[in-house]
């Protein structure tokens, strides 16, 4: 796989390319988009920590589902990944 070529592709294409590989699921693909390619709008919404922190701060206080994470972070587009990151950072720093 040419990782350099992924830099110039749209998020959806990178996601589908990665998830077509054995061992790569949606969480891994989204995490790679956020951390590996610095795509600020991607969120690994299946991540339990993200589901918990988004539900706590933006939802009803309980862990959100992946679908609820997408809804709750929608107002932060095109920086949904950054919003989730800062919520997690706040959570960790406030302990």
RAJO-V659740 format. One record per backbone hydrogen bond with DSSP energy under -1.0 kcal/mol. NH is the residue of the N-H (numbers start at 1). CO is the residue of the C=O. If there is no record, write none. Layout:
NH:CO  NH:CO
//
This chain:
3:1  9:6  14:10  15:11  16:12  17:13  18:14  19:15  21:18  24:21  29:25  30:26  31:27  32:28  33:29  34:30  35:31  36:32  37:32  39:33  42:39  45:43  47:44  51:47  52:48  53:49  54:50  55:51  56:52  57:53  58:54  61:55  64:51  69:65  70:66  71:67  72:68  73:69  76:73  77:74  79:76  81:40  82:40  83:79  84:80  85:81  86:82  87:83  88:84  89:85  90:86  91:87  92:88  93:89  94:90
//
